């Protein structure tokens, strides 16, 4: 149930004055400015459908935490073309609580919902957290309402919704959100930031490429910026284990595989500590955990072992070229497709509902990965995949970009993130790239957050210092938190450097490590 005082949009005159007087931190100016937004049209296709001042302990949904500060909650819809229906919300702190900044909030998965709460790298994000920190903030449902997990039926015979999901929704709602913010506060925004992980991280790179002036700073975590490529990657890894009942690796063997990877690969980074800082240096030998005969709980059958190695390697084209990204060693502990004999929700429905637009499509019987990946790229790549490595317009606009990706991400391979940084460097040169783009590859980190290594860090203060004061990020630290206590810290090293032990000192403290080039 939604809680807290909702000051009605019709509250004017003496009622408004009384409400303001009785609500700490809320002024008549706040209430009148919020009321004035009802019916406001930032542009010809966008309308504010409701603007209400809400006060603690208001909760936007059953899953969101209650607000601790009053805000003007603005709900709106944008319809840039027939069939387009993009919902969004802008949350505006009271005038005396605004820090002068604007924040765009990215979603996750297929993101058919407003993001009130999220968590990236152990830090709370979403509309509530942004507004409580003093930001005016916007979030969009990307132009569709998701009916269930992985649902993409909204894409069937609705190309305008594919465009909205791919790139348009984030831009039109950013433009509208900024206009609404300026109208509410009566002045210009000082700085604008985008923060998102997974699909929201991918939208960050989409922003940088398509609309270089929308945000001064972009933080993109585990970015799914090449959506079609990502869906093909998880499809290939999953299908390798769904060829037959013999190739299915049961979830009960997850720990067996992961422990074997740690045993063989851990020490290659110079320190045996349970963290894989250099999985790229490891040649994992699956034979060491293969059953001598038959099947057992403490080993893999040859068929299971082959399927495992195919998931690490990725699929290849008939001519031998790499087709899809394999998953890094260390990510197997979180693979969602282990033990499955049917397509997963997100990647399975991507093919049936978005690529082929046919609910009856049987992926296991019909998909031919090389052919159908090329078809999907031709059909969707222009909208879903942000592939332009020329970020010179973003750099000229003064933009700053910080990307992070867990090296043990079980959903989205970090390989595209690494390759994109290298591609941008190839276009602009390392010196120019260092002026505006930092990429962090985080050892043993899962998708967006968590993992067996230090994976808690907040890039926003460093980003603000870079954007607002020209201070380039340095000496960043990630921490591992167990039961509320910090148990281990490590330097957060900018790619292509990696944290290496200095040879002396506490291995659980960041100061015992230095960021050095990868050999």
N, C-alpha and C positions, 0 to 999 in steps of 0.2 A: 504494500500500500504506500502511495506517495504521502510523505509527511511534510509538516512545516506549513508556514503561512504563505498562501498564494494571494498576493494583493491584486485584486481584479483589475483588468485593463480599463474598466469603466470607472475606477476609483479616481475621482477628481474633487477639486475644491476642498471643503472642510474635512471630508472623509480621508482624502489623501494626506492632508496635513496631520491629522490625528494618527494615521497609520505610521507616518514617518516619525512622528514624535515618540511613538511607542516602540519603535524598532531600532535598536542600537545599530549605528553604522549606516543607516538609510536616511537620506535627506529628501526634501521635497523635490529637489533637482533630479535625484535618482528616479523617483516615481514618475514625474512628469516626462522625463526623457524616455523612460521605458514605455509609458503609455503611448507616446507619440509614434512609436515604431509600429503599432498595430496598423496593418494594411499598407505599410510602406513598401514601395517598389524601387529597389536599388537600380533595376534596369527593366526593360520591357518584358522579359520572360521570368522575372523573379518577384515573388510576393511574400511579405511577412504575414503569416496566417495567425500568429498569436505572439504577444509579448507580455510577460507577467513578471512582477518582482517576487522572488521566492526567498524565503529566509530559513535559517537552520531550525529544525534538522531535516530539511527537505531531501528526499531521495528520488532520483529520476526513474529508477526501476527497482525491482525487487533485489537485483544483484548489486546495485551500486551503494556505496557508502553514503551516509548523510553528509550534506554540506555543513561546513563549519562557519561559512561567511555568506552574507546575502548577495544575490546576483539578479540581474535582469536576464531572464531566460527567453530567448528569441527563437521561435520555430518558423520555418519557412519552406517554400517549395520553388524550384526552378524548372521551367519547361522550355528549353531553348529550341526545341522542334517538336512537331506532333509525335506523340507516343513517348516522349521523354517526361519523366516524373521524378525529379531529384529532390529528396527531402534533406534538410539540414537543420542544424541548431547552432546558434551563437550564444555563448554564455559570457556575460559582461559583469565584471565586479563593480561594486559601487564606485562612484567617482573618486572617493578618497582612498580606495583600495586598488586602483588600477596602476600598474607599473609602466604604462605607456607602450606596452608591447602586445603583439598579436601572435597567436599560435595556431597553426593548422595541425590537425590531429589525424594521423593515418589509421586505417582499420587493419583487420587481419583476415585471412582466408578469403572468402568471396564477399565479405563485408557488406551484408545487406541490412545493416543496422547502424544507428548512431552510437559512437563510442563514448560512453560515460565513464567507463573504467578500463584500464589496461595496465600492463606491467612489462617493461622492457629493461633488461639488465638489472633487475631487482629494484627498479625505480617506478613508483606509481605514475601513470600517465592517464590521459583521458580528459574529458571536459571538466570533471570535478576537480581533479588535481591541478589542472592548468589555471582554472578560475581562482582556486584557493591560493595559488602562488602569485596572483595578481595579473595574470594574462587575460586579455580578451581572447576567446578561443572558438574555433569552428570545427564541426565534424559533419560528415555527410554519409548517407547510406549508399553512395555511389550509383544511385538511380534505380534501385530495386529493393524489394523486401524478400528476404530469404525465408522460405517456408520451413526448412529443416536443414540439418547439417549437410553441407555440400550441395544443397539445392541450387541448380543453375537453370531451372526451367524457364525463368524470366528471359533467357537469351533466345529461346526458340521462336524463330520468325519475327524477332524484334531487333533488327540491326542497330536501331538508335540506342537501345539499352546496352549493347555491346560497346558502343562508342562511349557512352556515359561511364560504364565500368572501366573501360580502358584508360581514358584520360580526361574526358570532358568534365565530369562531375567535380573533380577536385579543383579545377580552374574556375568554373562559374561560381562555385560556392566560396572560394577564396576571395574572388572579386566582390561578391555580394557581402561576405562577412566583413571585409575591410570597410566597405561603404557603410554598413550598419554600425560598425564600431566608431567610425568618424562622426556619424550623425549623433550617436548616443553621447559621446564625450565632447563633441563640439570642437575637436582639433585633430590634427594629423597623428598617425601612428608613428612612433619613433623607430621601432624595429619589428620585423616579422620573422618568425621561425616555424619550420615544419619539423614535426617529430613523428616518426612512424616505424614500425617493425613488421617484417614479413611482407604482406601485400602493401601495407602502409609504407614500409621502407622502399619498396619498388616505386610507389607513387612519388616518393621524394626525388628519386632519380628522374622520373618522368617530368616532375616540375622543373628540375634543373635543365633538362634538355629542351622542353617545349616552351616553358614560360620562365626564362631566366631572371625576370624582375619580380616575380611573385613573392619570393622569400629571400631575406638577407642571409639566413643560415638554414641549412638542411641537415638533419640528423637522420640517417637511414640505416636501420638495423636489419640484418639478415634479409636484404632486399630481394624480393621476387620481381625484379625489374624486367626479366625476360620470362614472362609467364608461360608462354608456349613451351619454351625450352625446359622450364622447371617441371611442367606437367609431364612432358615426355620422359624426363629423367626419372621421376618417381614411378612412372608406368613401367619403364624398362627394368628397374630394380625389382619391382613387385612381380612382374610377369616372369622374371627369371626363377622365382620361387613358387610360381603357380603353374608351371608346365605340366606337372602331374602330381599325384599324391606323394610320390617319392621325393620330389624336390622341395616340398613344404618344410620349412624349418619351424618346429613348434616353439612357442614363446617360452616354454620351460627350458630351452637351450640358450636363451638370450645371454644369461650370465656366463655360461660356458664359453661362448664365442667372445664376449667382451673381455673376460679375464685372460683369455689366450692372447688377444690383441695387446692388452696392457703388458703381459709378460714378455712378449716378443719385441714390442716397440718402445716401451717406456724409456729405457736407458739410452736410446739413440740421440736424445737431446742433451746428453751429458749428466743427467740426474735422474735417478730412479725414485720417483715420488708420486706415481699414479697419474701424472698429468702428461698428456702427449703434446709436446710442443713442436715435434717434427714428424708427424705421421707420413709426410711425403718422403721421408728417408727410409721408411720401413718396407721390407719385402716380406709380407706376412706369409707364413707357410701353413696352409690349412691342413696339410697332411699330418701335422703333429697332433691334431685333435680328431682325426678320422678314426672310425671304428675299425678294429682288426677284422671283424666279421659281423654281419647282421646289423642291428641297431641297438642303441642303449642310451640312457639318459646323460651319460658323461662323454659322449662323442657324437660326431656327425657322420652320417653315411656318405659314401662317395658322391651320390647324387645331391645331397644337401650341401656338401662342401663345394661342389661345382657351382651350384646356384648362389651360394654366398659370395664366391669370388667374382661371379658375373655382376652381382649387385655393387661390389666395390669398383669394378672395371668400367661399368657403363656399356651401352650397346654400340656396335659399329655398323657402318654401312657395308653393303656388299663389296665395295672396293677397298675396304679396310680402314677408311677414315672414321674418326670418332663421330658418333651420332649424338649420344646423350652423355651427360655427366655422371660419373660413378660417385658413390658416397665415400667419404674419407674414413679411414680406419679410426675407430673410436666412436663412430656415430651409431653403430649397430645396436647399442643399448636402448635406443629410443625409436628404432624403425617401427612405424605403425603397421607395416604389412607382414611382419613375421606371423606365421601361423594362419594366415588368411588364405582362403581358397576362392575368393570372389573380389572383384574390384572395390577399392575404397571409395568413400563418398566424394571427396573433392576431385581426385584425378579421374575416377571412373566416370563421373557425371560430366566432367569437362569434355570428354570425347563424345558421349551420347547426346548431351544437351546443347553444347556450344559448337563443337566442330561439325557434327553430323545432324544436329537438330532433330533427333529421332529417339523418342523415349524407348522404343523397342530395340534399339541397337544393342547387340551382344558383343561386347568388347573382346571377350575371350575367344569367340569364334571368328570375329571379323577383322580385328585390328591387324594391319601389317605396318609395323612401326615406322620403317623408313619412308614408305609411300605416304602414310597418313600424317606423319610429322611434317613432311614437305607441304602437304595439302593444308594442314593447320596453319603453318607459317604464312602461306600465301593468303589464306583467308583472314587470319587474325593478327599476324605479326605486326602489321602497321598500327594497330590499335592497342594491342596488349603488351608489346615488347618495346622497351626503351633501349635502343641499341646505338644511338649516335655518340661516338666518343669525342666529338668536338664540343667541349664545354667552354670554348672561348667566349661566347656571348654571356654565359653565367659569370665567368671571371671578370669580364668587362663591366658587368653590372655590380661588381663588388661582392658577389655571393661567396659563401664559404660552405664547404661540404665535408661532413664527417660520416664515414660509413663504418659499421662494425659487423662482423660475421663470426659466429661460433665455428670453431674448426671441427667440432663434433656434432654439427647440426644434422639431426636425423631426418629432416624434412626437405630442406633445400641445400643442395651442395654449395659450399663456399667458392667453388671453382669459378663460376661466372663473376662473382664480386672481385676476385683477384685478377681475372682476365680483363675486366672492365677498367680497373685502375691502371693496368699495364697498357691498355689500348689508349686511354686518355694521355698517359705519359708519352706514348709513341707519337701522338698528334702534337702535343704542346711542349714536350720536353720536361724533364724532371724538375728543373729550377722553377718554371712557371707553375707546375702542378703543386709544388710544395707551398706556393703562396696561397692556395685556396682549397686544397683537397687532401684530407688525411683518411687513410684506410687502416682499420684495426682488425687483424685476424686473431681471435681470442682462443687460446688453447683449451681443449676439452669443454668448451661451452656448447650448450644445446641450442635449440631454436629460440632465439630472442632472449632467453634467460635460462638460468640454472645450469647444472652440469657438475662434473666431479672436480672442477678446478675453480679458481676465482672468476666469478662472472657477474659481480655486482659493481656497477660504476655509473656515474652520472656525467654525461658529456655536455649537458646544457650549460653549466657554468663556464666550462672551457670554450664552448661555442660563443657564448655571449661576450666573453673577454676578447675573443678573436674578431668578432664582428664589430663590437662597439669600441674597443680600445686598440685593436691591431696586434694583440698579444697572441702569437702562434702557440697552439697547444704543446705542452711539454710536461714531462714528469707526471703523467697520468697513472693512476693506480686502480687495479681491480681487486676486489676482496671476495673471500669466500665466507659465507655466514651460515652458521649451524646453530639452531635453537636461539637465534637472536644475537649470537656472539661471533665476532670476527675471528676466524681460526687460521686464516692464511691470506696473504696479500702478494700480488705480483705486479710488476710494471705492465702497463698497457702500451705495447710497442706498436709504433706506426709501421705498417707494411712498406717495404719488405724486411724490416728488421724483426728480430725475435728475442725474447728474454732469455739470457744465458746466465747460469750460475757463475758467480765470481770466484768460486773455489773456496770461499770461507764465509762464515756467518750463518745465521739461522735460515734454513731453507724455506721457512714459512713466512719470511718477511721480505718485502719488495726491495729493500735496500741491499739485499745480498745478491741482487741480479742487475744486469745491465742490458740495454737494448743494443744488439749487435747485428750486423748484416748476416743474412742466411748464406751458408757456404754451399 
